[in-house]
Structure formats: structure tokens, C-alpha cells
Amino acid sequence: MATTVEIDDPTDPLVAVFMGLRDHDLRRLREAPGGDMEGVFVAEGETVAGRALAAGYRATVVLVDAARDDPLPPGLGADVPVVRAGPSVVTAITGYQTHRGALVALARRPLPSAEAVLSDAGRVVVTEAVVNPTNLGVIVRSAAALGLDAVLLDPTSCDPLYRRANRASMGLGFALPHARLDPLPDGLAPVRDAGFAVVALTPSADAVDLRSWADGLDPDDRVALVLGSEGPGLTAATEAAADVRATIPLAAGVDSLNVGVAAGIACYLVGRP
């Protein structure tokens, strides 16, 4: 049985990990290497937290509304403190009310190498400069739901474990391997070395229709879908380095799709549910 602690002071050291959750830039700095919260991430809500625990992440502390009487997600260790606080204290800590939900801080695990992730994969997503956590969460959710095996991120893409990212992915990314690549396009080397066809997603009219190209795939073909930044898309160098430049045809007068939407369509076309 987890240990329950009641607090009425938002500066209590037990809940320091949850401070500033709504400030993405602050959280990024706090959770980055060298930050005061290095090695920790936060999951919000029973579904997301439960999936993190089911994937083997270890909880370190839980924050709940003092009025909550629902059971906590299974998998909490007996030594994990469960901190109960009233709405005003929760708001002061996090910047918003959890409405009888749960916030769970969990310990990060060492990231595997790209080579290790690719060794058992057949279809993967690669991101370049995807900096919006919600968009990245949608990409991860699409990849997990539509049969892709991993997500690889360049150094400028945001962290799929950030709270907003794992909330948008509904925690599906916790069981989906992810790794970091070196800056693209050179960072695609391990992808190529593992025998993947590198497919750059672009709105360019001279690119091939992704649906037509995907129709020719064999089940054992290895495919890496490369998705670019929310604004400019892929860099010219990365697009030029791809084996295939592919597009999702759009109606006249529409120039592009949100990267998360594009990822969902592309994962549906090449994935293996």
C-alpha cells in the first residue's frame, strides 16, 4: 500500500517535481540534462500514468486532489508517496487544477541507441525539428496505433516524454521504442545502414503520391517516414538525401497539412497494424 501524505503548502519539497507544469520552456530546461529535474518526467491522468507503469517506468511520487476517492493506477510501489492536496494548493503547484485526477512523476530510463531500436524494426518514423509537444504526441500515437515499430528524433525535436506530448499520445508511446539521431541528414546513416528506405514527406507537387508508392511495398520492406518541422517542413538537405520524396495529394488551394495529421495518414498507408 502506498504511503499517503496530506499537504497544505505548495512549496513542500515532496511536490517540487510538479512545479511549473504549464510552462513548457521551463519544464524543458528543468528536465534536460543538468536541470534540477533531470531524469524525471510527469504523466497526467489514470490512463497515461497507468500505461507508463505498465511499460515498466518507476513512479517516484504521486499528486492527487484531496477529494479523490478513485483507486490509483496499479503498479505503484509501496514506497511511493501519494500526496493529497486541496484545489488551491494543486493550482499553486502546477498552474491548473487536476479535477480529481492524478499526476505521477516517473524516473526516466536510459535511451537505447538508434542501432538497437532499428535492429528489430520494420517501419519507423523519423522527425526533424518537430518542436511542438502536442504534434509530437499525435505522431507517436499514430505510429503506435497504425503498426509502426519506433520513433527516431533528431536533436532539435522535442521530448516524447514531456507531459503535453505523452498526454497527446495517450501514453501509447511508453511502449513504443524511441531513440535520438545525430543532426539530419547525416544522422540518417544508421537508418540507411539498417536497410531502410528513407521516405521524405513533402507537400511539393513534383513528389510521388505516397499512397501509390506504398501500394508497391512488400510486408518485409523496411521503411522510414521522415517528417519535418511544423512550419518549414524538412530542410532541403534532408529532403535531398531521401531515397523517395513522397506527398499526400491535397485539394486545390490547400498547401499543406498539420504535421500530426500528415503523420497519421502516412502511418496508415505504410504501417502494419
C-alpha positions as CSV (number, residue, x, y, z in Angstrom):
1,M,0.0,0.0,0.0
2,A,1.4,3.4,-1.0
3,T,2.1,6.0,1.7
4,T,-0.4,8.8,1.8
5,V,0.7,12.3,2.8
6,E,-1.6,15.4,3.2
7,I,0.0,18.8,2.4
8,D,-1.3,22.4,2.6
9,D,1.9,24.1,1.5
10,P,2.6,24.3,-2.3
11,T,6.4,24.8,-1.6
12,D,6.6,21.4,0.1
13,P,9.7,19.6,-1.3
14,L,7.7,16.5,-1.9
15,V,5.9,18.1,-4.8
16,A,8.7,20.2,-6.2
17,V,8.8,18.0,-9.3
18,F,5.4,19.2,-10.3
19,M,6.1,22.9,-10.2
20,G,5.6,24.9,-13.4
21,L,3.9,22.2,-15.4
22,R,2.2,24.6,-17.7
23,D,5.4,26.4,-18.7
24,H,6.8,24.3,-21.5
25,D,10.1,26.1,-21.8
26,L,10.7,26.0,-18.0
27,R,9.9,22.3,-17.9
28,R,12.2,21.6,-20.8
29,L,15.1,23.3,-19.0
30,R,14.3,21.6,-15.7
31,E,14.1,18.1,-17.2
32,A,17.0,18.5,-19.6
33,P,20.5,17.1,-18.6
34,G,21.9,19.3,-15.9
35,G,18.4,20.6,-14.8
36,D,17.1,20.1,-11.3
37,M,14.5,17.6,-12.6
38,E,16.9,15.6,-14.8
39,G,15.9,12.0,-15.1
40,V,12.2,12.6,-14.3
41,F,9.1,13.1,-16.3
42,V,5.4,13.6,-15.5
43,A,2.4,11.7,-16.6
44,E,-1.1,13.1,-16.2
45,G,-4.3,11.1,-15.6
46,E,-5.0,7.5,-14.9
47,T,-4.8,6.2,-18.5
48,V,-1.5,7.9,-19.3
49,A,0.1,7.1,-15.9
50,G,-1.2,3.6,-16.0
51,R,0.4,3.0,-19.4
52,A,3.7,4.4,-18.1
53,L,3.6,2.0,-15.2
54,A,2.6,-0.9,-17.4
55,A,5.6,-0.2,-19.6
56,G,7.9,-0.5,-16.7
57,Y,8.6,3.1,-15.7
58,R,9.1,3.5,-12.0
59,A,6.9,6.1,-10.1
60,T,8.6,8.4,-7.6
61,V,5.7,10.5,-6.3
62,V,2.0,11.0,-7.0
63,L,-0.1,14.1,-6.6
64,V,-3.8,13.8,-6.3
65,D,-6.8,16.0,-5.3
66,A,-7.5,15.7,-1.6
67,A,-11.2,14.8,-2.5
68,R,-10.2,11.9,-4.8
69,D,-11.6,8.5,-3.8
70,D,-10.9,6.6,-7.0
71,P,-8.3,3.9,-6.9
72,L,-4.8,4.8,-8.1
73,P,-3.3,3.2,-11.2
74,P,-1.9,-0.3,-10.5
75,G,1.8,-0.8,-10.3
76,L,2.7,1.9,-7.8
77,G,5.4,0.7,-5.4
78,A,4.6,0.5,-1.7
79,D,7.3,3.1,-1.0
80,V,5.9,5.7,-3.4
81,P,4.4,8.7,-1.6
82,V,0.9,9.7,-2.6
83,V,0.5,13.4,-1.8
84,R,-3.0,14.7,-1.3
85,A,-3.7,18.5,-1.7
86,G,-6.7,20.7,-2.0
87,P,-7.6,22.5,-5.3
88,S,-6.0,25.8,-4.3
89,V,-2.7,24.1,-3.4
90,V,-2.8,22.0,-6.5
91,T,-3.3,25.1,-8.6
92,A,-0.4,26.9,-6.9
93,I,1.8,23.9,-7.5
94,T,1.0,23.1,-11.1
95,G,-0.7,26.1,-12.5
96,Y,-4.0,24.3,-13.1
97,Q,-6.5,22.1,-11.2
98,T,-6.3,18.3,-11.8
99,H,-10.0,17.8,-11.1
100,R,-9.6,14.7,-9.0
101,G,-7.1,13.3,-11.5
102,A,-3.6,12.2,-10.7
103,L,-0.2,13.5,-11.6
104,V,2.6,10.9,-11.4
105,A,6.3,11.6,-11.6
106,L,8.3,8.8,-13.0
107,A,12.0,8.0,-13.4
108,R,13.4,8.1,-17.0
109,R,15.3,5.1,-18.4
110,P,18.5,5.3,-20.4
111,L,17.7,5.8,-24.1
112,P,18.7,2.9,-26.4
113,S,20.9,3.6,-29.4
114,A,19.3,4.1,-32.7
115,E,21.0,1.0,-33.9
116,A,19.4,-1.1,-31.2
117,V,16.0,0.3,-31.9
118,L,16.3,-0.2,-35.6
119,S,17.6,-3.8,-35.3
120,D,14.1,-5.2,-34.6
121,A,12.0,-2.6,-36.5
122,G,10.5,-2.7,-40.0
123,R,8.6,0.6,-40.2
124,V,9.7,3.7,-38.3
125,V,9.0,7.4,-38.1
126,V,11.9,9.9,-38.1
127,T,11.3,13.6,-37.0
128,E,13.3,16.6,-37.8
129,A,12.7,19.8,-35.8
130,V,9.2,18.8,-34.6
131,V,9.2,21.2,-31.6
132,N,5.5,21.2,-30.6
133,P,4.9,18.6,-27.9
134,T,1.2,18.1,-28.9
135,N,2.2,17.5,-32.6
136,L,4.9,15.0,-31.5
137,G,2.4,13.3,-29.3
138,V,0.0,12.9,-32.2
139,I,2.8,11.5,-34.3
140,V,3.7,9.0,-31.6
141,R,0.1,8.0,-31.1
142,S,-0.4,7.4,-34.9
143,A,2.8,5.4,-35.1
144,A,1.8,3.2,-32.2
145,A,-1.8,2.7,-33.4
146,L,-1.0,2.0,-37.0
147,G,1.7,-0.6,-36.7
148,L,5.0,1.3,-36.8
149,D,7.8,0.0,-34.6
150,A,9.7,3.0,-33.4
151,V,10.2,6.8,-33.5
152,L,13.6,8.3,-34.0
153,L,14.1,12.0,-33.3
154,D,16.8,14.5,-34.4
155,P,18.4,16.6,-31.6
156,T,16.1,19.5,-32.2
157,S,12.8,17.6,-31.9
158,C,11.1,17.8,-28.5
159,D,10.9,15.0,-26.0
160,P,8.1,12.4,-26.4
161,L,8.0,12.0,-22.6
162,Y,7.1,15.7,-21.9
163,R,3.7,15.9,-20.2
164,R,1.9,17.5,-23.1
165,A,3.5,15.0,-25.6
166,N,2.6,11.9,-23.6
167,R,-0.9,13.3,-22.9
168,A,-1.5,13.8,-26.7
169,S,-0.2,10.3,-27.4
170,M,-2.5,9.0,-24.6
171,G,0.6,7.2,-23.2
172,L,0.9,4.9,-26.2
173,G,4.5,6.0,-26.7
174,F,5.7,4.5,-23.5
175,A,5.7,1.0,-25.1
176,L,7.0,2.3,-28.4
177,P,10.8,2.4,-28.6
178,H,12.3,5.8,-29.3
179,A,15.9,7.0,-29.8
180,R,17.9,10.1,-30.8
181,L,19.7,10.5,-34.1
182,D,22.5,12.9,-34.8
183,P,21.5,16.0,-36.8
184,L,20.0,15.2,-40.2
185,P,20.7,14.4,-42.9
186,D,24.0,12.8,-41.7
187,G,22.1,11.4,-38.8
188,L,20.1,9.1,-41.2
189,A,23.3,6.9,-41.6
190,P,22.2,4.3,-39.1
191,V,18.7,4.2,-40.7
192,R,20.3,3.5,-44.1
193,D,22.8,1.1,-42.7
194,A,19.9,-1.0,-41.3
195,G,18.4,-1.3,-44.8
196,F,15.6,1.2,-44.5
197,A,14.2,3.1,-47.5
198,V,14.2,6.8,-46.4
199,V,10.9,8.4,-47.4
200,A,10.8,12.2,-47.0
201,L,7.3,13.6,-46.6
202,T,6.9,16.9,-48.6
203,P,4.0,19.0,-50.0
204,S,5.9,19.5,-53.2
205,A,3.9,18.9,-56.3
206,D,6.7,17.0,-58.0
207,A,6.9,14.3,-55.3
208,V,5.4,10.9,-55.8
209,D,2.0,10.1,-54.4
210,L,2.6,8.3,-51.1
211,R,-0.4,6.1,-51.5
212,S,0.7,4.8,-54.9
213,W,4.2,4.2,-53.7
214,A,3.1,2.4,-50.5
215,D,0.9,0.1,-52.6
216,G,4.0,-1.5,-54.0
217,L,5.5,-2.4,-50.6
218,D,6.1,-5.9,-49.5
219,P,5.5,-6.8,-45.9
220,D,9.2,-7.2,-45.1
221,D,10.3,-3.9,-46.7
222,R,11.9,-1.6,-44.2
223,V,10.6,2.0,-44.4
224,A,11.5,5.2,-42.5
225,L,9.0,8.0,-42.9
226,V,10.8,11.4,-42.3
227,L,8.6,14.3,-41.1
228,G,9.8,17.9,-40.8
229,S,9.1,21.0,-38.7
230,E,5.6,22.4,-38.2
231,G,6.4,25.5,-40.3
232,P,9.1,25.0,-43.0
233,G,9.0,21.2,-43.1
234,L,12.1,19.2,-43.8
235,T,15.3,21.0,-44.5
236,A,16.4,21.0,-48.2
237,A,19.4,18.9,-47.3
238,T,17.4,16.2,-45.6
239,E,14.8,16.1,-48.3
240,A,17.5,15.8,-50.9
241,A,19.1,12.9,-49.0
242,A,16.0,10.8,-49.1
243,D,15.5,7.7,-51.3
244,V,12.0,8.8,-52.1
245,R,10.2,12.2,-51.9
246,A,6.5,11.5,-51.3
247,T,3.5,13.7,-50.9
248,I,-0.2,13.4,-49.8
249,P,-2.2,14.9,-52.6
250,L,-4.4,17.8,-51.4
251,A,-7.4,19.7,-52.7
252,A,-6.7,22.7,-54.9
253,G,-5.8,25.8,-52.9
254,V,-4.6,23.8,-49.8
255,D,-0.8,24.0,-49.5
256,S,-0.1,21.6,-46.6
257,L,-1.3,19.6,-43.6
258,N,-0.5,19.8,-40.0
259,V,2.5,17.5,-39.4
260,G,0.5,15.4,-36.9
261,V,-2.3,14.9,-39.4
262,A,0.2,14.1,-42.2
263,A,1.9,11.6,-39.9
264,G,-1.4,9.8,-39.2
265,I,-2.2,9.4,-43.0
266,A,1.3,8.3,-43.8
267,C,1.4,5.8,-40.9
268,Y,-1.9,4.4,-42.1
269,L,-0.5,3.9,-45.6
270,V,2.8,2.2,-44.7
271,G,2.0,0.8,-41.3
272,R,1.3,-2.8,-40.3
273,P,-1.4,-2.9,-37.6
